[in-house]
Amino acid sequence: MSTFVWATPRKAFEYYLDRAQRTPADLWQATHAGHIRVSIMDVEFSGEQVRALLNLLHKDVPESERKYELPTWMGVSVDDVERTLCGASLPERRRGRPRKSGPQANADYRIAVEVSKLIGSGQAKSVAEAAGILIDTGRVSGWSHESNLKRVQRAYASLFRHD
């Protein structure tokens, strides 16, 4: 099993494709065919979206001048690269804890925005103080005061802290 979940096309070639005698063009073809998942700026794109993007990149380039290499700003799934191009038999399930999705992620986003508004308006001087205000008014639900406080701080940190 690989150590990393996503890799740049260059790293995928250096660490995986070169050992399997594959080329960057093989990676491009497999990605274009939809066998390899792609992430751009931590957002995973569907096969149709990636195919359209790759076709758009080659739209005005003559066939003789086309380079079948993925752009450096794309991230490819290492599991898919190993499974599809290197012949490694890996489980179809993804590793790791699943990301929050749907209503849970939306609720955390709303909480983080409310904390930001409280701090920005001067009603609270810190994240902890804003969390206390939100908890006291009943806008955050949970088991205990400490768990609600942690939830608010995590939601704020995941969206607004980049240190």
Protein Blocks (a to p, Z undefined) as FASTA:
>chain_A
ZZbfbdcfklmmmmmmmmnopafklmmmmmmnopaccdeehiacdfklmmmmmmmmmmmg
cfklpccdddfkbccdfklmmmmmnopacdfbdgdjdddehjllmmmmmmmmmmmmmmmn
opacbfklmmmmmmmnopagcfblmlmmmmmmmmmmmmmgcZZ
